[in-house]
Amino acid sequence: MSAGEIIALVVAIMAIVGLGGTWVRNGKS
C-alpha cells in the first residue's frame, strides 16, 4: 500500500468511528 492509501484508510476509519460514536451517544441520550 502507498502512503496515500494508508492515510485515506486512516481518515475513513476515523470518520466512521467518529460518526458512529456520535450516533450512539445521541441514541442513548
WOHUWO-V734316 format. One line per field, one symbol per residue. ss: DSSP state (h for helix, s for strand, l for the rest). burial: # if it has 16 or more other ideal C-beta (glycine too) atoms within 10 Angstrom, else .. A space follows every 10 residues. Layout:
ss = ???
burial = ???
//
This chain:
ss = llhhhhhhhh hhhhhhhhhh hhhhhhhhl
burial = .......... .......... .........
//
